[in-house]
Amino acid sequence: MKKTILFVAFIVLISCNTEKARQKVEEFRLEKSKTEINTVLDAWHKAAADAKFDDYFSKMTDDAIFIGTDPTENWQNTEFKKFSKPYFDKGKAWSFTALERNVFMSEYGDIAWFDELLDTQMELCRGSGVVKKIGDTWKIAHYVLSIEIPNDNVKEVIALKKEYDSIVKSKL
């Protein structure tokens, strides 16, 4: 009987340590993925600032979507490349620097979503998106850029854009 109790206690002890080890490995894997995602996003922003067209678009999936600050900017990757090429060719695209970023992982670790506060030529902007693991590489599948507007200035901004928004809405 004593041997059975010792054996069961031994199995329980090993199981607890195995679960703790598995949790540590999982935490390490998630942190490693988040670091890789941050590296990809930072490199993507740098490629735009340095006007490196191929580097910039290599960070995106072939079917990526980029949604810009203008209501007409809902770009499929091919159209976004056409729109962006002249800016890159002039040697000056855009310059975004992340001031803060949050990354969240899917249960299976192959999809993540993020939000970031950006310092840009338009002052503060917000970026958010989805990244997808393709093979061993994280790629941007969806990105949304928006200009940050202080709540106290919303009425003024609405007045400024009212006419333009009306034209856009009439075309939809």
N, C-alpha and C positions, 0 to 999 in steps of 0.2 A: 504494500500500500504506500509506504514511504517513497519507494522508487517511482510509483505512478505520479504521486503529488510532485515530486522533484522534476519529473519529466514534463508534466503539464506546466509547471512554473517556468521551466527552461524554455519551452515553446512560446509561452506568453511573452517572456522577456525578449526573445529573438524577434517575435512579431512586432513588438513595440519599437524596437530599434530599427527594424526593416521599414516600418511605416515612417519613422522620423527620417530615415535616410532617403526614402522616396520623396518625402516632402521637401527635403533640402535640395535634392536633384531638380525637382520641379521648380522651386523658387529660383535656383541658379539658371535654369533654362529660360524662364520668363524674363529675368533680368538681362540675360544675354540677348534675347530677342529685342527687348526694349532698347538696349544700347545699339544694336544693329539698326533698328528703325530710326533712332535719333541720328545716327551717322548718315543714313540714306537721305533723310529729310534735310539735314544740314548741307550735305554735298549737292543736293538738288537746288537748294537756294543759292549756294555758291556758284554753281554752274550758270545760273541765270545772271548773277551779278558779274561774272567773268565772260558772259556772252559765249558760252560753250554749248552750242546747240545740241550736238550729239550726246554730250555728257548729260545734259538736262533731260532730254527725252529718253535716254537709256534707263533712267530711274523710274519711268512710267510703264505700265502695262500697255500692250498694243491697243487695247480697247478702253484705255483710261478716259476719264471725263474731267474737264477743268471748268469750273463755274466761276466766272469773274465777278467783278463788282457792278458791271453794267447789266441791266436786266436782259439784254440780248446775248450775253456771253454764257452760253451753255455749249461748250465745245467738246465734240468727240475728238479723240487724239489726232486723227488725220487733219481735221479742220484747224485744230489748235496749232499744229505744226505750221500750216500755211499762214495763219494769222501771225504767229510769233517769228517766223523766219526773217522778215525784214528788220525787226528789232535786233535780233542776234547778229545779222549781217552788218549792221551799223556799228557793232562792237559795244552796244549798250542795251541790255534787255531791261531787267528790273532787279532791284536789290531788296531782299527781305532778310531780316535777321530775327531769329526767334528769341524773344525775351523770356518766355516760359512755354513749356509744352507738357501736356499730359498724354500718356499712351495707355491704352486699354487693350487687353488681349482676349481673343476668343478662347473658349474652353479647349479647343484642339490645337491652339497655337499657330494656326496658319493664316489667320485674319486678325488684323488689329485696326483700331480706329484711334484718332488723336484729335486734339485741338491745340492751337498754339496762338499766342499773342505775338504779333510781329511789329518790328520797327521797319517802316518802309518809306519810300519817297512820298507816300500819301499819308504820312504820320502813322498812327496806330491802326493796325488791321488785325483781323482774326482770320486764321486759316483753320480748316478742319478737313478731315478726310479719312480715307480707308486705304490701308496697305495690305498687300496680299503676298504671301510667301510662294515664290515660284522656284522650285528646286531648292537651292540654298540661298536664294536672293530675295530680299524684300523689295517690292515695287509698289509705286503709288497707283492705285486703281481709280481713285475718285478724290478730287480736291475742290474745296469751296473757299473762296476768298471773299471777305466782307470788310467794309470800312467801319471802324468803330465810331459811333456817334454818342456823345454824352446825352443822357436822358434830358437834361435841361435845354438841349439844342434841337430836339427832335422836331418841334413845331416849325422852326426856321428851315430845317432841311426839307421837311414836307412841302413847305411853300416853294422852295427852290426847285424841287423836282416834280411838282404837280403837273405842269404842262407836258413835260417829257413822258412821265408815267401814263398820262392820259393817251398820248399818241401810241405808246407801246401797247397799252391795254386794248386799244381799238383794233390793233392788228392781230390780236390773239383770238 
